[in-house]
Amino acid sequence: MDGLKIIGQNDYLTLADAEEDAKNARPDAAYNTNGIFVNGRNNPANQKPHHVIIRNCTISKCAGGGIVGIETDYLTVEDNKVFDNSWYTRYASSGITTLNNWAFDEKEGYHVIIQRNYVWNNKTLVPWERTGKLSDGNGIILDVTDQSNNGATNPINDTSVTQNDQKTDKTSSRPEWKARALIANNLSAYNGGSGIHTFRTKHVDIFNNTTYSNGMVTGYQELFPNNSEDIVIKNNIIVPKPGGKVTSNNKNTNIIWDYNLYPSKQDVFIGANDIISDPIFREVTLIPTEGAFSLKSGSPGLNAGTSEISSDSDINGNKRIKNKGVDIGAFEQNFRSMFQY
C-alpha cells in the first residue's frame, strides 16, 4: 500500500472513557483500533501474509497502534509518518510494531525492513490488560521472534505473561524465524516508550537512526535490545530525555555496539568509536520536520560513522556520502549542495 492517509479519532476520545472501556470484558473498537494492521493470527500456517510493503503513508491519532505486523514475513515499512497513536488502547501497542514473525522461507537477507520513517508522540496512557501496568508506546519495536513458551513481557519490570494469555498461535506451531531485520534511517522522538528496541528477537541491524527524548510515559531507555541475540547497533544518535538513559542490557547475547553518538557517558555498551557529545542539531522541534534534527556544521557526528553497513540513503532519500565516512544519525548532510545557487 502506498500513500494512504489515516487519521483516527483520538481528538474525540478521552482518557477517562478509555479507562472505563478497559474494565469491560468486550473491548470497544473506538479505543482499540490500529491504523494499518497486517494480521496473520487467524490464517492457517500456510496462508500467513508476506511480501507486504507499506510506503509513503501518514498514520496518526489512532487509538491503537500505528503500523502493526503480526505473524507475517517480508514486511517493509518505509517513508511513513507515524504519530499520535496508541493513546487509548488496552493492548500496549506502539508506533511501528512487528510481533511473532512467521517465516515464509529460509532465504538469507532482510525479511523485515523499517526505514526512513518519522515516528513521534506515540504513547500508551491506559495500562496493559495483561499486567495492569503501563507498557510500550514505543516508536519502533521488534517483538518476539524466539521459540520460548513464555509470552510477552512488560520491560518496566520484566514480568512475563504466560503463553496461554497471548492471542497468537502457539509457538510450537510457529516456524523459527532465522532471517534478518533492518531498522535504519528513522527519526523516533517524544514517544511514551522507547525510541527503538527489540524484545526476544534475533538478527537485527539498527543503523543510522536518530532517537530523541523518548520514554516520556514509561521511562524506558532510548534505544536498547532486551532478551535478544545477534543485534548490531551502529551509527545512531541517541539523546535521552533529561534524567533518561541511553540504553540497557537485559539477558542479551552477541550485541555489537559501535559508532554511536550520545550526549553523556554510559557504561552499558561502549564502542571503541563511540562519540560522547552534544550532536549539535540544526533545530529541535516538537513536531519533527524534514529539517529538524539534522546536523549543523561543526557537529561531531559529521563523517564520523562507519560506511561498512547497509545504509545507502538517509531519511529523506539523500545519498550517503561515503568517501570520508557517513554521518551518524538519520540525516546525511551535503553542505556543498546546500549552498549552491
N, C-alpha and C positions, 0 to 999 in steps of 0.2 A: 504494500500500500504506500502511496506517495502523495504527499501534500494535503493530508487530512487536517482539518482544524476542529478540535473537540474542546468545547468549553462546558464544564459541568455546572452543577447547581450550588456550589459552596457559598456563593453570595447570598443564597436564600435559605440556608440552613443555619442552625445554631448548635453550639456545643452541648447545651443543656438538653436539647431534644435528642441529639445523637447519643448522649449518655443514657437517656431513658430507653432509647431503642436497643442499646446494648444489653439491657436487662431482659429483653424478650427472647424467648426461645427461637422464634422465627424472625430473621433479620429483615428489615425494611430496605429494599433496594436503593431507596433515596440516599441512604447513609453508607452504602457498601459497594457501589458500582465502580469498576475500573474504567479507565479511558480506553485503552486498547488491550485486549486480553487474548493471547494465543494460548488456548486451554486444551491440553491433551488428556486431562484426567479421566474423562468419560469415554475416551476412544479405546477400542481394542488395541492390543500391543502392537499389531502390525499396521495400525492406521493412525499413529501419532502424527501431529503436524510437523512439517520440516521444510527447510528452504524457504523461510519467510523473511521478507525484507520490509522494515518499517523505516521510512525515509522522509525527511522534509515535513514532518508533522508538528503541529502545535497541540500539546495536550495540557490542559490547565483546569484547575478548580473542580476536579473530580473528587468525590468523597472518598473513593478507594484509590488504588494505585494508579500511576500514570500509564506506564507501559509494562505489561506483565507477560512472561512466558513460562508456562508450567508444562512439564513433560513434553518438551519439544527439542528439536535439534536443528542445526544450521539456521540459526536466528541472527539476523543482522539488524541492529538498531543504530541508525546514523543520521546526523544532521537534523536532529529534532530539538525542539524547545519544550521542556517538561517542567512545569512549575505549579505551585499552589495546590498540590494533590495530597491525598491520604489523610486529610484533617479529621474526618468523621467516621471512618470505618472501625469496626471491632477486630479487623483481621491483620493488624500490624503490617501494612503494606508500605511501599516506598515509591520513589520517583520511577526508577527503572529496576526491574527485578527479573531474575531467572531462578527457577526452583525445580529440582529433580529432573535435570536434563535427561532425555530419553534417547539413547544412541541410535541413530538411523543406520550408521555403518561405522566401521573402524578405520576409515581413511585418516591419514595424518593431516595436520594443519589446523587452522582455526575453524571451528564449527560455530562458535558464538563470537560475534564482533559487536562491540558497543563503542562507537567512536563519533567524535565531533558533535557531541550533544551539549547544549546548555541546560543545566539541571539545577533548579533552585527553589527554596522555600517549600519543599515537600516535608510534611511532618505528621506524626500521629498525635492526636490530642485525647483519644479515647483509649483506655487500657486494652491490651490484647486479651481476647476472651480466654485464651489458654492459660494465662498466668495471672491475670488481674493487674498487670503492671504495664506501664508504657514501654513500647518496644518499637524498634525500627524507625520508619520515617526517614530512611536513608536517601541519599541522592542516587547511588548505584550500588546494588548488592547482587552478587552471585551466590546462590543459596543451595547447599546440599546436593552434591553430586556423588557422595560416597555411598557405600552399601550398608552402613550401620543400621541397626534396628531402632536406634533412638530417633526421636523426631526432632523438630526444630528447637532452637534454643533462644532464650532471651539473653543477649550479650551483656546486659547490666549485671546479672548475677550468675550467668552460665547455668541456668536451671533448665534441664531438659524436659521436654514433653514427650510422653510415650508415643510410639508409632501408632498405636490404636486411636490416638486422639487426632491423628493427621488425616485430612481429607484428600489423600493422594493414594495412588496404587501402592501396595506393599512393596518394600524394597526387594523382597525375594524374587519378584517378577520383573523388576526393572533392570535392564542390562547395564553393566558398568560403563560409565561414560569416560572414555580414555583420551578424548580429543583435547585440544587447547582452546582457550578463550582469550580474547584480546579486549582490553579496556584502554582506549588511547585517545588523547587529544580532546578530552571532555573538560568542561568547567562545571564544578559542583560546589555550590555556595549556599549558606544560610539554611541548610536542611536540618530537620529536627534530630535525625540520627547522624550516621557517619556521612562524610563526603563520598567515600568509596570503601567498600570492604567485601571480603569473601568469608563465607562460613561453611565449613565442612565441604570444601571444594578443592579440586586438584587441577593443576596445569593451567595457570592463568598468567598472562603477561599484562602488567599495569604500567603503561608507558606514557610519558608526556601529558599528564593531566595536571590541572590546577584545582586544588580544593581550598576553600576559604571559609572560615568561621562556621563550621558545621557543629553538630552536637547541641543544637540550640534547645532541644527539649529533653533528650535522654542523657546528654553528657557523654556520648560516645567519643572516641578518638576520631581524628580526621580521616586517616587512611590506614587500614590495617588488615592483615589476614587473621582469621580466628579458626582454630582447629582445622587448618588447611595444609596442603602439601604441594610442593613444586610451584611456588608463586614468585615471579620475577617482578620487582618494583624498581623502576629506573626513570630518571628524567622528570620527576614530578615536583611541582611546587606545592608545599603543604603548609598552610598557615592556619593554626588553630584559633578559635575564639579566645579572648582573654581568660586565662585560667585553664584553658583546654590543653589537651595533649596531642602530640603529633601522631603517635602510633601506639600499638601494644602487641604483645606476643603471648598468645594463649594456645598451648597444645599444638604448635605448628612444627612442621619439619621441612627442611630444604627450602628455606626462604633466601632469595638473593635480593639484596637491597643496596643500591649504589646510585651515584649521580643525582641524588635528590637534594632539593633546596628547602630549608625550613628556618624560621627566624630565631629559634632558641635551641640550646643543646638538649638532646635526648639520648638516653643510653640503652634503648631497646634494640634497634638495629642501627649499626653505624657503618656506612660505606666509606671506603678509602677516598672517594672522590665527592663525598657529600659537601655541601656548602651551607654553613650556618650564618645566615644573614637575612636582613630585610630584602625581599625580592625587588623592591622599587617598582611598583606597578605605575603605569601611566595614569590610571584612575581607578578608584574603588567606588562602586555604586551598589545600591540596594537591589536594583533590577539590572542584572548583567546585560550588557550590550556588546556589540562586536568590538568596540574599542576598549571597554573596561577590562582590567586585569591583564592587559598586555604589558610588556616590559619597556621601561624608559631606557634611553641611552644612559649607560653607566651601570645598569643592573648587573649584578654578579651572575645572573642566570643566562646572559647572552653568550652564545657559542660555548657554553660550559657543559653541555650534555654529551652523552655518547651517541655516535651515529650507528653503532652496531646493533640496532634494533629495528623492528618492522614498523616504522612510522615515517611515511614519505611526505605527508602533508599535515598542516596544522588544523585547528578547529574551524577556520574559515576557508579551508581548501588551499591555502598558500603552500607552495613547495618548501619543504625543509631544505635549508642551506647547509650542506654537509662538509664544505671544504675546510672550515675551521672548527667544526663541531656544531651540532644543532643547539638551539636554545632550549633551556629547561622550561617545562610547563606547556600549556595548551597552545600558546601563540608563538609563531616564528616571526621575527622582525627582519625587515629588509629596509634599512634606513636609507640606502641609496635611492630605491624606488619611491620611498615616501616623500622625498624632497625634490624629485624630478618634476618639471613643468612642461 
